[in-house]
């Protein structure tokens, strides 16, 4: 019997990654398309085209899964609101089902990444796990009993909006809160604090990057930290401590077997994670204070791979 295949789509704010994966985790087809600057209609048209192309090449796919940077209403199949894409209350599941003729599964992109980590990555074999993806913002996914936890409507897992300072800076996008961990430990936060540090320490690597116009946001700070710049290291360590405060709450609530940290900022590794582990260790209740905190392993394609895996799982369960 041949292996079962599904299409996976990671719809990001700048690009969409489309792949076909089989149930042996072999990725058979990958396509990248720009998504930045597209209208809602153009995004739908691009998705329809990508699905058709993948379906034509692999007529035996069992369905398609989409990871979307958006809060999701699972029952109605609606993408409710996104920060980085012009999507509001879009019934994307039914629209794409009609246009492609394929069964469509949708979820938040951090949830599909969490599923990929659980099936193939750093949380493999661990049925209760948490993933935080730290990029511009902070996304989250919760695995409970080997399944993605979606909550009453399907919008659960917004772990970036755990508050670590109730009087902290206003949060980003549609979040009305203050002092969410996203405002304290995301790439955006690291960039903001790095800039302040650069102005205070003009002779540091950060100060020079700001002065010579090569500043590239949080990446400048994490790169300088990895290269040994002490000012940058302090900024990253402070973000790591804020992250650890959030992790101590999450560990107390979920008692996960592992906390996985993914996203672009996680490439800085222990410079961020060690201070986070120390906060977790000193703040969480026993035995949750020993929860392992590790870097994600499912790779850059995790969102797409997890989306395809979701479609395979849904096809299996008749969903
Ligand atoms: Zn928030």
Boltz pocket constraint, residues with backbone or C-beta under 6 A from the ligand:
constraints:
  - pocket:
      binder: B
      contacts: [[A, 160], [A, 161], [A, 171], [A, 172], [A, 175], [A, 176], [A, 177], [A, 178], [A, 180], [A, 182]]
      max_distance: 6.0
